[in-house]
Amino acid sequence: MTPVQKLAGLAVLMLALMAGAAGVTWQVQDWRMGKRLADQAGLHQDDLARISTAAAAQARAEQDKRLATEQQLAIQDQQHIRELSDAQRTQAALRDRLATADVRLSVLIDATDTASGCDVSTSASAASVVHATRRAQLDPAHAQRILGITGDGDRGLIALRACQAYVRTITQ
């Protein structure tokens, strides 16, 4: 074997060793980076788990708040229905009493008003027990219409209070 061949063999051997060392170095780097990536992936999973837990807790809190609001609205709705039915029951009883002439609707008369053209005396008559201001009875049909108007107003006021309570509950 000639010295040139020995030198060439030695160079080839050196190149082979260097290539092997580079491969081992890359393998060691790969292992280190793989471990770092695995650690980062674990930390990322922990972060995701914490975020998921926090989101679930917030969703539960919002759901509990919504359920409490729904229960409060249901209670207010029952109260509104009760007020409305009581007003309707009172209205019906008064309408029945007007129809049976058990109650008469009357208005105060200003006997001192000369412009109205009403010729009602201001003195109490012998047949009257009332010694107060003079009153005039309304026709039952007019009384029924007035009662209907006041009933509509009562229902409107009850509905308005219910709407205001609903808005107050929702905006809390």
Residue pairs with C-beta under 8 A, 6 or more apart in sequence:
1 9
69 169
69 170
69 172
72 169
73 166
73 169
76 162
76 165
76 166
76 169
77 162
80 158
80 159
80 161
80 162
80 165
83 158
83 161
84 155
84 158
84 159
87 151
87 154
87 155
87 158
88 151
88 155
91 147
91 150
91 151
91 154
94 103
94 147
95 144
95 147
97 103
98 104
98 105
98 140
98 143
98 144
98 147
99 140
99 144
101 140
104 137
104 138
104 140
104 143
105 137
105 138
105 142
105 143
105 146
105 147
106 135
106 136
106 137
106 138
107 135
107 136
107 138
108 133
108 134
108 135
109 118
109 120
109 133
109 134
109 135
109 136
110 116
111 118
111 120
111 121
111 122
111 134
112 122
120 134
120 136
121 134
122 134
124 130
124 131
138 146
